[in-house]
Amino acid sequence: MKTFVLAIQEGPRWACDNICSDIINFSQDFGQSLEECKSIWLLSNWQWSAIPKNYLSQKKVVCTIHHIVEEKFNKLEFKSRDEFVDVYHVPCQLTKDSLSKYTTKTIEVLPYWYNEELWYKQENSKELKDKYNLPKNKLLFGSFQRDTEGGDLKSPKLEKGPDLFCDIVENLEAKPHIILTGWRREYILNRLNDKKISYSYFEMADAKTINDLYNCLDYYLITSRVEGGPQALLEGGACGTKILSTKVGMATQVLSPESICKDKDEFIRKINLKTRGDSLHEDFEMKKVLPRYFEFFDNL
């Protein structure tokens, strides 16, 4: 085994664990044995202190920075970790631009991928809506990421833009039905309840269920202020879901320019115009992207 991958379980459908699982299953060069590895990949970089410093000092260290939320950025911790890092990996140019303000180390841009065996288009949306008891007389909008801070379970996780999401759906003339998955959804749930907007909540949904739900949606809205991806760009695109997004993460790499929105009014206008929300997701299939990662780690 050449590379140890640090990805510590944080919760259901945690992106880092999915990435770790995909790459370990795809290649025997990646695993989770420190003794056998030649390099260390800090994929869950905030857990870096779990690695004994003697290993960090003796081996090549790659650290992934998914995105930087300036208001939460811990410069002291970053400086302590930066001492051991040889190369940084980021999923998009926007993260590289943010990171380059804090380090002189090499920064490699390699995008996220999606597993085409998990995420795919289905042609039976009517049956799926029946299966999940979803209304057929309303537009269905999706949001499958956590939106609430863990400290108090009520404050919005502002980098994910749940306040913008709610502003959009509250101001549409024809109120949609909202489909939510995942944990820590309290902020959006409270807003929806307050405005009496209908929703379906599948808290602990597995990948198969979420794939089904993507295939039921009229739109998936990405309203984040900061992102590395997000994964929904690729997962939803693979399912044929129409996506509208703020200009974050990989959005401009994956979506057509018409699918990028700058504010609430532009989201609402494009929803009313039934903008197609086209995607170039095929470029990010796992079988196409992973060889680039293998080449990168081989050349450390």
Protein Blocks (a to p, Z undefined) as FASTA:
>chain_A
ZZdcddddfbehifklmmmmmmmmmpmkbccdfklpmbdcdfblmlmmmpcfklmmmpcc
ddddfbacfklmcfklmmmmmmmpmbdcdfbfklmmmmmmmbcbdcddddddddfklgcc
dfklmmmmmmnopafkbccdddfbdfbdfklopaccfknommmmmmmmmmpmbacdddde
dehillmmmmmmmnopacdddfkacfklmmmmmmmpmbdcdfbfbdfklmmlmmmmmnop
acddddehjlmmmmcfklpcfbfklmmmmmmnopnkiafklmmgfklmmmmmmmmmmmZZ
